[in-house]
């Protein structure tokens, strides 16, 4: 079945987009966060059947919105109806979605104290990334700080780690106790949040680069949903580096990919054989396993991503979106439907991925 793309212009630059979780059906609701607007909003949307538009099954309509204090820099769901929002004012918020037959509603249920700030000027530092594991939320910021909070109490920070002397750009939980961070020079650090109060990482390693003499910062990272020791990093140069967290002497795989910086990277939650990457140049690619070529005796638990130089022959690459001309900042996939938010002030809904 071929994919179909619907472009829906909403007059806001979308920095973050996430489907509302659904266990048994295809999700019809999603939330967005904006950036670079006079007033930024968190909105909840719902898809409605559109019999008047050709080649477009559904049209999104905003059910509710709430103004937020700055640019939205991260959105992650904690459970089916609660999601965390990171903001460039250095704070974290929790929102709740009330699902209704007619109009869904959102409300802010919690707001943290300032989590990120510059020591010298005491000015707010942007929160640049968040990651969620269960009810724990990790935040990183331009102040080089890593915070771990519980969604049950945002007013009390469980752990604050002076993780770096420069801006952190991305973070991801490896497991409940380990968090990785990436800084602007391409240094990736692994922290055990139970013992790392002094800011000493368990291990540090550098992002791979086409030019060994230049740095290549990690702009997005994700762990494999089924094999959490597999860490996949998207970079400034548009390449993908795969790390086996059990063996960090060298990358497990390295791929040249986009020609511009990767802005978001993530697996299909229900089908982890598919990986998606979004790029600053307005591209959205899907990487899928060539299952009939994967030999379990030569790869780790049949994972193509640890196949080293053989990786290129073990994955197919499909360009789902191209030539958008402005950055695709965020995406999410649920079931057979993928949604993207971009600087073109539009959301793109792709069916049958």
C-alpha positions in Angstrom: 0.0 0.0 0.0 1.5 3.3 -1.0 1.8 6.2 1.4 -0.3 9.3 1.1 0.7 12.8 2.4 -1.6 15.5 3.7 -0.3 19.0 4.4 -2.3 21.1 6.8 -1.2 24.7 7.3 -1.9 26.1 10.8 0.1 29.4 10.8 2.4 28.4 13.6 6.0 27.1 13.6 5.8 23.6 15.2 8.8 22.6 17.3 7.2 19.5 18.9 4.4 17.1 17.9 3.2 13.8 19.6 0.3 11.5 19.1 -1.9 10.8 22.1 -1.3 7.2 23.1 -4.0 4.6 22.2 -3.7 0.9 23.0 -6.1 -0.7 20.6 -7.0 1.8 17.9 -5.2 4.2 15.6 -4.7 7.5 17.4 -6.9 10.4 16.1 -5.5 13.0 18.5 -2.2 14.8 18.8 -0.5 17.6 20.7 1.8 20.3 19.3 4.1 22.9 20.8 5.3 26.0 19.0 8.4 28.2 18.8 9.5 31.6 17.5 6.0 33.1 17.7 4.8 36.2 19.5 2.8 33.9 21.8 3.6 30.2 21.9 1.0 27.6 22.5 0.5 24.0 23.5 -2.5 22.7 21.6 -4.5 19.5 21.4 -5.8 18.5 17.9 -8.2 16.0 16.6 -8.6 14.5 13.2 -12.0 14.8 11.5 -13.3 13.2 8.3 -13.2 15.6 5.4 -15.4 14.5 2.5 -14.7 17.6 0.5 -10.9 17.4 0.2 -9.5 15.2 -2.5 -6.8 12.6 -1.5 -7.1 13.8 2.2 -8.9 11.4 4.6 -8.8 13.6 7.7 -8.3 17.3 8.6 -7.0 18.3 12.0 -8.9 20.8 14.1 -7.7 22.4 17.3 -9.9 21.5 20.2 -8.1 23.4 22.9 -4.9 25.5 23.5 -2.9 27.0 26.3 -0.3 29.8 26.1 3.1 28.9 27.4 5.9 31.2 28.6 8.5 30.6 25.8 9.5 28.3 22.9 8.5 24.6 23.4 11.7 22.5 23.3 10.4 19.1 24.2 7.2 17.1 24.6 7.0 13.5 25.9 4.0 11.5 27.2 4.3 10.0 30.7 1.0 8.1 30.5 -2.0 8.0 28.2 -3.3 11.5 29.2 -0.3 13.3 30.8 2.7 14.8 29.0 5.7 16.8 30.0 6.7 20.0 28.2 10.1 21.5 28.3 10.5 25.2 27.6 13.3 27.7 26.8 12.6 29.6 30.0 14.4 26.7 31.8 11.3 25.2 33.3 9.2 22.0 32.9 5.4 21.7 32.9 2.9 18.9 33.1 -0.3 18.9 31.0 -3.3 16.7 31.2 -5.6 15.9 28.3 -9.3 15.4 29.0 -10.8 13.3 26.2 -14.4 14.1 25.4 -16.9 13.1 22.8 -17.1 16.7 21.3 -14.2 18.9 22.3 -11.0 17.6 24.1 -9.5 19.9 26.7 -6.0 20.5 28.1 -4.9 22.0 31.4 -1.5 22.5 33.1 -1.4 20.5 36.3 2.2 21.2 37.5 5.0 23.7 36.8 8.6 23.3 38.1 10.9 25.9 39.6 13.6 27.1 37.3 15.7 24.1 36.4 18.3 25.7 34.0 20.1 29.0 34.5 23.6 30.5 33.9 25.6 30.7 37.1 27.3 34.0 36.3 24.4 36.1 35.1 21.6 34.1 36.8 19.6 34.5 33.6 17.3 31.6 32.5 19.0 29.0 30.3 16.9 27.1 27.8 15.9 23.6 28.4 17.1 21.9 25.2 15.8 18.4 25.6 13.8 16.0 27.8 13.5 12.2 28.1 11.0 10.1 30.0 11.3 6.7 31.6 8.2 5.6 33.6 7.4 8.6 35.8 11.0 9.9 35.8 11.8 12.9 33.6 15.4 14.0 32.6 16.1 17.5 31.3 19.2 19.0 29.9 19.9 22.7 29.0 22.4 25.2 27.7 23.8 25.6 31.2 25.3 22.0 30.9 23.1 20.8 33.7 21.2 17.4 33.9 18.2 17.2 36.1 16.1 14.2 37.0 12.6 14.8 38.4 9.5 12.7 39.2 6.3 13.5 37.5 4.6 13.0 40.9 6.4 16.1 42.3 7.9 18.6 39.9 8.7 21.0 42.8 11.4 18.6 44.1 14.3 17.7 41.9 15.5 14.2 42.6 19.0 14.7 41.1 20.9 17.6 39.7 24.2 16.9 37.9 26.7 19.4 36.6 27.1 17.3 33.6 29.1 19.5 31.3 30.9 22.9 31.0 29.1 23.7 27.7 25.6 23.4 26.2 23.9 20.1 26.2 21.7 19.4 23.2 20.2 16.0 23.6 19.5 13.4 26.3 18.0 9.9 26.5 17.4 7.3 29.2 19.2 4.0 28.6 17.4 2.4 31.5 15.9 3.6 34.8 19.2 4.5 36.3 21.4 5.5 33.4 21.1 8.7 31.2 23.2 9.7 28.2 23.8 13.4 27.3 25.4 15.0 24.3 27.1 18.4 24.2 27.9 20.9 21.4 31.3 19.4 20.8 30.0 15.9 20.1 31.0 14.5 23.5 28.5 11.9 24.7 28.5 11.0 28.4 26.8 8.2 30.3 25.6 9.0 33.9 24.4 6.7 36.6 21.8 9.1 38.2 22.0 7.2 41.5 25.6 8.1 42.2 26.6 10.9 39.8 25.9 13.8 42.1 29.5 15.0 41.7 29.0 15.2 37.9 31.4 12.4 37.0 30.2 10.3 34.1 30.4 6.6 34.1 32.0 6.8 30.6 32.6 9.4 27.8 32.9 8.9 24.1 32.9 11.1 21.0 30.4 11.2 18.2 31.8 9.8 14.9 32.5 12.3 12.1 33.4 12.2 8.4 36.2 14.6 9.1 38.3 13.3 12.0 39.7 16.8 12.6 36.4 18.5 13.2 33.7 18.0 15.9 30.2 16.7 15.0 27.6 17.4 17.6 24.7 15.0 18.3 21.5 16.8 17.6 19.1 13.9 18.4 19.4 10.5 20.1 17.2 7.5 20.8 17.6 4.0 22.3 16.1 0.9 20.7 12.7 0.2 22.2 13.4 -3.6 22.5 17.2 -3.6 22.9 18.1 -0.6 25.1 21.8 -1.2 24.8 21.5 0.1 21.2 21.9 3.9 21.1 21.4 5.7 17.8 22.6 9.2 17.4 21.7 11.7 14.6 24.3 14.5 14.1 25.0 18.0 12.8 26.5 16.6 9.6 23.4 14.5 8.9 25.0 11.2 9.7 23.8 8.3 11.9 26.1 6.7 14.5 25.1 3.5 16.3 26.6 2.6 19.7 26.4 -0.7 21.6 26.4 0.5 25.2 28.0 -2.7 26.3 31.1 -2.1 24.1 31.9 1.5 23.7 35.5 1.3 22.4 34.2 2.3 18.9 30.9 2.8 17.2 29.0 -0.3 16.2 27.9 1.3 12.9 28.2 4.6 11.0 26.1 5.8 8.1 26.2 8.9 6.0 22.6 10.0 5.6 21.1 13.5 5.2 23.0 16.5 3.9 21.7 18.7 6.6 21.5 18.4 10.4 19.2 15.7 11.8 16.6 17.3 13.9 14.7 14.3 15.3 15.2 10.5 15.3 13.0 7.7 16.6 11.7 4.2 16.2 8.2 3.0 15.4 7.0 2.0 18.8 5.0 -1.0 17.5 7.4 -2.0 14.8 11.0 -1.4 15.9 12.3 -2.6 12.5 11.5 0.9 11.3 13.6 4.0 12.2 12.7 7.5 11.1 14.9 10.6 10.7 13.9 14.2 10.1 16.3 16.8 8.8 16.8 20.5 8.8 16.7 20.5 5.0 13.0 19.5 5.0 13.4 15.7 4.6 11.7 12.8 6.4 13.3 9.3 5.8 12.3 5.8 6.9 15.0 3.2 7.5 13.6 -0.4 7.5 15.2 -3.8 8.0 15.8 -6.0 5.0 14.6 -8.9 7.0 15.4 -11.6 4.3 19.0 -10.5 4.3 19.6 -10.5 8.0 21.5 -13.5 9.2 21.0 -14.0 13.0 24.4 -15.7 13.2 26.2 -12.5 12.0 24.3 -9.8 13.8 23.5 -9.2 17.5 20.0 -10.7 18.1 19.2 -10.1 14.5 19.7 -6.4 14.8 20.9 -4.9 11.6 22.0 -1.7 13.5 25.0 -3.5 15.0 26.1 -4.9 11.7 29.0 -2.4 11.2 30.0 -1.9 7.5 27.2 -4.3 6.4 24.5 -2.0 7.7 24.0 -0.2 4.5 23.1 -3.4 2.7 20.7 -4.5 5.5 18.4 -1.5 5.6 16.1 0.1 3.0 15.8 3.9 2.9 12.6 5.6 1.8 12.1 9.3 1.4 8.7 9.9 2.9 8.9 13.7 2.7 11.3 15.7 0.5 11.8 19.3 -0.6 9.8 20.9 2.2 12.5 23.6 2.1 12.1 24.4 5.8 13.2 22.3 8.7 11.1 19.4 9.9 11.6 19.8 13.7 9.6 16.9 15.2 7.6 13.8 14.3 5.8 10.9 15.9 4.4 7.7 14.5 1.5 5.6 15.8 0.1 2.6 14.0 0.3 3.2 10.2 0.2 7.0 10.5 3.1 9.5 10.9 2.9 13.2 11.7 5.5 15.9 11.3 5.7 19.4 12.5 7.9 22.0 10.6 9.0 25.6 10.3 6.8 25.8 7.2 3.9 26.4 9.7 2.3 23.1 8.7 1.7 19.6 10.0 2.2 16.8 7.6 0.2 13.6 8.1 1.5 10.5 6.2 -0.7 7.4 6.0 0.3 3.8 5.5 4.0 4.1 6.5 
